[in-house]
Amino acid sequence: MHEPALLAAIRADPDDDVPRMIYADMLLSKNPRDRRGLLIHDQLAVAQGVAPPAITNRANQLLEEQRAALRAAILRDLGYAWEPT
């Protein structure tokens, strides 16, 4: 499955973890240090209650690092032109 199709599947059923896990795996297969892939992977582990404290801490750190970029992407999806500073 290609990235646009995965993103469409994630939007279509936000409660389904499978497309998000596939997307995270795809990002990490391209670059094992991809921050978005790590964030998604870690957040899924936290949500499933299987993340050790180190993974929970990393998820929080990654989320903070990605916050501005995520906000910009969401606003772009909604049709607003805003870029993080």
Secondary structure, DSSP 8 states (H G I E B T S, - for coil): --HHHHHHHHHH-TT-HHHHHHHHHHHHHH-TT-HHHHHHHHHHHHHTT---HHHHHHHHHHHHHHHHHHHHHHHHHTT------
